[in-house]
Amino acid sequence: MRSAAELKYGEKGMIDFIDESHPSARRILEVGFTPGQEIQLISKSIFSDPMAYSIRGTLIAIRKSEAECIKIL
């Protein structure tokens, strides 16, 4: 099982679940990262923090540690 943090530029993935043991899991769900949604890595900074994802027609930037709790297919 891969996390969203492991996506390469332009690569897409389908969200399988959010690791609810992560402290930011609720925030991740609230901004729209929900199971069944397709995400695509659009951009990341030099040190991969933050990372910008396209989801539901919008661009959302999150920290790499937060992206690691998003498990994708």
C-alpha positions, -999 to 999 in steps of 0.1 A, spaced: 0 0 0 14 34 -11 9 68 4 1 100 -15 36 112 -5 51 85 -28 34 98 -60 56 112 -88 49 144 -107 17 140 -127 9 106 -113 -27 99 -102 -40 77 -75 -73 67 -60 -77 73 -22 -83 40 -5 -84 52 31 -70 78 56 -49 65 84 -70 78 113 -42 73 139 -24 103 123 -29 136 142 -39 155 110 -63 128 97 -94 149 106 -80 180 88 -72 159 58 -107 146 56 -122 181 61 -103 196 31 -117 169 8 -92 140 8 -119 113 12 -119 76 1 -128 71 -35 -115 104 -48 -88 106 -75 -58 128 -66 -29 139 -87 5 153 -76 9 186 -93 39 202 -76 62 198 -46 89 221 -32 126 213 -33 125 193 -1 91 178 -9 74 198 18 47 210 10 32 190 -18 3 203 -40 -24 179 -52 -53 183 -76 -85 169 -61 -121 176 -69 -111 203 -94 -90 223 -69 -54 225 -59 -46 218 -22 -11 219 -7 -4 198 24 27 188 43 46 156 34 38 141 68 1 147 62 3 131 27 18 100 43 -15 93 61 -34 92 27 -32 56 15 -38 52 -23 -45 23 -47 
